[in-house]
Amino acid sequence: LVAALSIAAAGAFGAGIYATMGAEKALEFSAGYVVEQSLSVDNLLVFLVLFEYFKVPPGPMQDKALAYGLYGAVVCRAVFVGLGAVALAEFRGVLLVFAGILLATSAKILLGGDEDDAEDPSRFFTIDSQGIRRATPLLAAVACLELSDVVFAVDSVPAGFGVSEGPFIVYTSNMFAILGLRAWYGVLARAAQELEYLETAVAVVLGFVGVKLGAGYFGYEVSTE
């Protein structure tokens, strides 16, 4: 239900863009949302590995880590989109940089082909027997989630600019995709291991958008449709 509501919210936002900014911007938002949602699904695999490594149990603790990761993603993507917009306005050649990042990542994916005792992860810090404050697995997991989002943004933001050069469209499509990822986590976390072609599909999306960006720089526009 929550996942369906997240999609409905994105659709309603897209309708609002259509009413206020026109059909082209609404189409760009929709395409950007689909691209970012596709890339975000792959992030689940990283989240699953992190939670397993830090022994954060399913339920409230993972929900808390994901919530804090979401707060960080909102800020991180805003910074990356802002920097990307400024770079694009000052230097059109940055399109080739974005295209190179996406194509290199796509190629890398296509060509790439003892457990410690867990502490109580219910808090960010705990006090040991000597009275020393120590970070819990929950804090470590959140820190890694934030760092992983920086890595994800390196692909997601150029992909967003591959669909639209408007920072508002790029940022909002990123945000709705991230919110959708949070809503879909409970469903996809159980099915992720069965999605054997997920990595390949993500590589195809990244490669296609990279080619679109490169073609646009040389004057060959690929339509949003």
Secondary structure, DSSP 8 states (H G I E B T S, - for coil): -HHHHHHHHHHHHHHHHHHHH-HHHHHHHHHHHHHHHHHHHHHHHHHHHHHHHTT--TTHHHHHHHHHHHHHHHHHHHHHHHHHHHHHHH-TTHHHHHHHHHHHHHHHHHH---------TTSSEEE-TTS-EEE-HHHHHHHHHHHHHHHHHHHHHHHHHHH-S-HHHHHHHHHHHHHHHHHHHHHHHHHGGG-TTHHHHHHHHHHHHHHHHHHHHTT------
